[in-house]
Amino acid sequence: MVRSVGMQTTYMGFLDYRKQEIRDLGINPRDCTFNPGVFVADMQEWRKQKITKQLERWMEENFRQNLYSSAIAGGVATPPMLIVFHGKFTTIDPSWNVRHLGWSPDARYPDSVLDEANLLHWNGRYKPWKYPGVHLDAWERWFIPDPTGKFSLLRPQSDS
């Protein structure tokens, strides 16, 4: 069953274990997942194992059987990636995916974590390019202006 919206860390939060096809995978619902929003792949191995076809198969299967809720489970790409890469990934240093920066307007990381981060990941609804956003100072420090000049960083006017 798909549970809890948001910061899921186990397969239970992404897949509907009421469905036989999901249970037949043999994936423990309490197994930890990875964040497919940030990953590094060996593209030769990707092609060799036909990963794109595997992902497409699971997306098609979900369309037929509703194996996971795309609204709750992180969209249509996250669950298939978790299925295809189950047991086939290694972790990276957490500094390469400092995530949940946009999860809550109250979420805060210590400056030391943000300063040592290699990648800042604003998953959640509070994006720094929208209002209201969080960790705007970190975003603005690393913001790279659009080289075409078509887009610029804007800040809403304060009501106070």
N, C-alpha and C positions, 0 to 999 in steps of 0.2 A: 504494500500500500504506500502511496506517496504521502509523506508526512511533512510537516513543518516547511514553511516557505522561508527561503533565505540562506542562512549560512549552513547548509547541509554539509556534513563531513562523512556520511556513510551512505551506502547504496540504498538503504531504506528511504532516504530522503529524495531519491530520484526515480526509482523503479516501482512498479505496481506488483508486489509479490503475491497478489491474489490471482495473477495470470499465470497459467501453467508454463507458458513459454519462458517467462522470467525465472520461475523456480527451476526449470530444466537447465538453466545456465550453470547452476551449482555455485552461484555467487552468494556468499554469506551476506545477509542484509546489514550486518554490523561491520563488514569490511570497510576500511577507510577508502575514500575516493581521492582523486587529485583534482586540481583546478584546471580544466582544459582550456581556460581562457589564456593561460600562460604555459607554454610547453615548448620543448626543443625536440625536433624529430630528425632522424636520419632519412632523408628523402629517397635514397636508393633503396633502403629497406622498406620504406613506405610503399614504393612502387612494386617491389618484389613480393610483398605480402598482400598487394591489392587492397590497401587500407581504405581507399576512397570507395571501392565497391562494397566493402563490408559495412562502412558507415551508411551508404545509400540503402543497403538492404534493411538495416535496422530502422531507418527513417520510413521506408516504405511499409515495413512491418508494423510500425507504430500507427501509421495512417490507417491500416486495415484493422488493427486490434486494440488501439489505444493502450499501449503497454506502459506509457508514462504520460503524464500531463505536461505538455510543453509550456503551459503557463506557470506551473508550479516548479517544474523540474529544471529550470534554467534554460528554456528554449528547446528547439528541436535538435540542436547539435550536442549538447552536453551528455544526455543519457547514452546515445549511441557511442560516443567516444569513451565513456566509462565502461561500457560493455566490451567494446573491441580491445581496449587497452588494459582490461582487468588482469592483474598479475604480470603485466608486461611493461612496467614503468619503474623508474627509480626516482628518488626525490632529488630536488635541487636545493641549494642553500636558501633558506627562507628570505634572505635579503633580495633574492631575484623575483619575489612575488609578495611584496607587502600589500596584502589585500584587505578588503572590507573597509577601505578608506571612505567610501560613500554609503555605508550601510545605515548609519544613523547620524542625525545632526549632532548627537552628543558623543559619538565615537572619537576618541583621541588616542594617538600614539605618542609616546615620549619623543622629544626632538631627536634624541640619539638614534632611535630606530629609523626615523625618516631620513636623518643625515647619512646613515650607513646603508640605506636602501639602494639597490641597483635598479629596481623597477617598482614603481608605485602603481597600484591597481585599484581604481575607483569602481569596484563592483557595488551594486546597490543603487538606490535612486538619487542620492545626493551627489551628483556629479559636479566637479568644480566649474564646468563651463555652463552650468545651469544655476538658477537661483531658487531656493537657497542651496548652497554647496558647503562642503566641509574641506578643511585642509587647503584652503585657497592659497595660502602663502607658499606651500610646497608646490602647488600647481604652477603658480605664477613664476616661481624661481626657475622651474625647468621648462616652462612654456617656450616653444620655438615658434616664432611668428611665421605666418603663411608667406612663403617666398613670392607668391604671385600678388600679394597685397589685397586679395579678394576678401579675406577674413581677418578680423582683428579681435583681440581680447577685450570684452566689454564687461563692466561691472555695473550692476543696477545702482541707482541712487538710493542712499539711505533715507529712511523716513524720519530719522531723529535729527 
